[in-house]
Amino acid sequence: MKRNSGERTLLASVLLSSPGPLVLGIALVYGRSSTQIADFIRRTVELGAIIISWIVFRMLPTSSEPDPSRKARLEALANTCVGAAMLLSGLAMLFIAVFSTSRDKGNVIPGLAIAFLGVIVNFWFWLRYRRLNHEQPNAVLEVQSRLYGAKFAVDTCVVVALLFVAVLPHAPITTYLDAGGSIAVALYLAWSGINTIRKRDMATE
């Protein structure tokens, strides 16, 4: 039953994460905030990592079919994909924040709405994965817990940055907050990604 709960939660993660990149991609037609562009890249990469984690979880051997080496390889794959997604997202966000020159941010309301919903949804998934991993320790569920904890923190930063862009679009502080929000999120994601990959490496030694 616990395995089915984990699989259903991963599938729900895939389904609820899928609209984000599409909506933000459309929103980029109207808004050019560096935070919003970086958020689109982040969500797209993370969606790929979540899909791979779901597939890996389904492939994990059951208790009736023990295969420790195959289980370790699959769990390492999930950790690597999630860690790489965090790291690549962080680097992409840092690049855009540093080299973005556009001062006209356009309409960021769609991106703000997605980020606000992300705060709520990602907080719930973070708690859900933590509980499932506590009840039945599993490397895939553990790394998803770390991913959603990072996603919750990142979306909170994105909401703050885009809120200033929406309310005070021409204020000098908004430009710095928009770039600063992207840089803070980028560094946090890169750090989380490196830690996740390093944990994978230590587990396979």
N, C-alpha and C positions, 0 to 999 in steps of 0.2 A: 504493500500500500504506500509506504514512504517513497519507494522508487517511482511509483506512478505520480505521486504528488510533485516530486522533483521534475519529472518530465513534463508534466502539465504546466508547472511554473515557468520552465524554460521556453515552452511553446508560447505561453502568454507573453513572455518577454519579447520573443520574435515578432509576434503579431502586433503588440503595442508599440514596438520600436520602428516597425516598417514605415508607417506614414510620415514619421519625422523628417527623414531626408527629402522625401518628395515635396512635402509642404514647404520646408525651408528652401528647397531649390526653386520653387515657384516664387517664394517671398523675396529671393535675391533679385528678382526682376525689379522690385520696388524699393528695396533697401540695400545700401552698400556699406553698412557698418562692418568694420573689420571683425568685431566680435561675432556678428551674425554669419559672416562668411566662414570664420573658423568653426563656429558651432555646426554649420552644415557639413564640413569635412569631418569633424569629430563624430557626429551621429552616423554618417555613412560608414566610416571605418568600424565603429563599435557595433553596428548592425551586423556586419560581416562576421565579427568575432563572436557575437551571440548566436548566430546561426550555426557556426562551426561548433560551439560549445553544446548546442542542442543535439547536433548530429553525433558528437562524441559521446554524450551521455547515453544516447540510445544504443550506441555500439558497445558500451562497457559491459563486460561479462557479468552475468547474474551470479548470485551465491551458489546456484546449482551447477554453474559452469566456471569453476575457479580457474583463472589464468593470470597470475600476478604480473608477469612480464608484459602481456598485452594491455592489461589495465594500467600499468605504469606508463607505457608508451602513449596511450590515449589521453591520460590525464596530463602528461607533459605537453602534448599537442595543444590541449585546451588552454593550459597556462601560457604557452608561448604565443598563441593567437591573441589572447586577451591582453597580455603584456605588450606585444608588438602593436596592437591597436591603440593602446594608451600612449605608447611612445611616439608612434607616427602621428597621431592626432596632436600631441603636444608640440612636436616639431613643426607641423603644418601651421598650427595656430601662432607659434612664435614667429615664423617667417612672415605671415600675413600682418601680424601686429607691428613688426619692425619696419617692413617695407611698404605698408599701405600708405598712400599719399592723398587719398580722397577725403575731403572735408565735408562733402555733401553726403550725409548718411541715408537720405531718403526715408521711406516709411518702414520702421522697424517693428510695428505693432504685431504683424504675423509671427515674427521671430520671437518677440516677447511673450506672446500667448503660448507658443510651443514650449519655450523655456519654463514658463510658469507651470504648465501642466507636467513638464518633466520633473520639476521639484517634487510635486505630489506623488507622481507615479514611481519615480526612482526611489523615493524615501520608503514607499510601501514595499517595493521589490527588495530593497536592502534589508529591511526587517524580515521579510519572508525568507530570503536565502539564508540569513543568519540563523533563523529558527530551524529551517530544514537541515542545515549543516550541523547544528547542535544535536538534533534528534538522531541524525544518521550521517556521521562525518563522511564527506565525499569531496575530493579535490576539485571537481568541476563546480559543485555548489559553493565551495569556499571561494574560488576565484571569481565567481559571479557575485558573491557578496562583496568582495573588494571592488569589483568593477562598478556595481551599483552605488556603493558608498562614494566612489569617486564621481560618478555621474550626478549624484545628488549635490555634492559640493560644487561641482562645475556649473550645474544649472542655476544654483543659487547665485554664483558670481555673474553668470550671464544675465540673469534677471535684473540684478542691480545695475550692471553696465547699460543694458538696453533701456531700462527705465529712465536713466538720466538722458540717454539719447532721445527718447520719445518726449520727455517733459521739457528738457532744455537743449534742443537740437543745435543752437548756435552759441551756446555758452562755451567759453574757452576751456572750462573744467571738463566739459563733456568729451572733448577730443582726448584729453589725458586719461579720463576714466575708461573710455572705450578701448584705447590701446593698453592701458594698465590692466583692465579686466582680462583682455586676451592673453597678455604676458603672464599674469598670475595663474590663469587656468592652464596655459601651456606648460609652465614649469611644474605645476602640480601633477598634470597628466604624465609628463615625461618621468618624473620621479616615481610615480605609482607604477608606470610600465616597467621601468628598470628593476624596481623591487619585486614585481611579479615574476619577471624572467629570472632574476637571481634566485628567487625561492624555488622555481622549477629546477634550476641547475643544482641547488643544494639537495633537493629531494631525490634527484637521480644519481647523485654521487654514491 
